Amino acid sequence: MRKPNFSIVIVAAAAFAVTLGPAAAQAGPGHAPFERLCAERGGPTHHPELADRLAEHLDLNDAQKAAFKEFHEERRKSLEAAKATLCANKPDLSSFEARLVFGQNFLEARLNALKAENPKLIAFYNSLDARQKAKFDRFRERHGRE
């Protein structure tokens, strides 16, 4: 598993801040970043349908299924906690500074979620044999993950 390059994080933060610009806020409640993120059914998700497809594709044994379930349960909880933190109070996104602060809070919440879920993902990954690891890596590449 590769660690993200810090410059990529900076570019992502800048891109996220740009999406929080006045035009996005004026596009209406269905298009504003806060509303998308904090919608009842929107925002970060752990994609259980992808998890089911991946588990089936890898042909997991019982111990691997348990490790995979632990990872997904931690992912679900960490994403819910991140969403709850970000969505507790609607931010004022009318200024550039406020949008940057919201972007920073978003990235910090996502980082905290990753810190919580990564040990479970690493434990699951380490339980795979070489053939399963190769399948896992190809699956993640096809779905835009590193």
Buried (B, 14 or more C-beta within 10 A) or exposed (E): EEEEEEEEEEEBBEEBBEBBEEEBBEEEEEEBBBBBBBEEEEBBBBBEEBBEEBBEEBEBEEEBBEBBBBBBEBBBBBBBBBBEBBBEEEBEBEEEEEBBBBBEBBBEBBEBBBEBBBEBBEEBBEBBEEEBBEBBBEBBEEEEEE
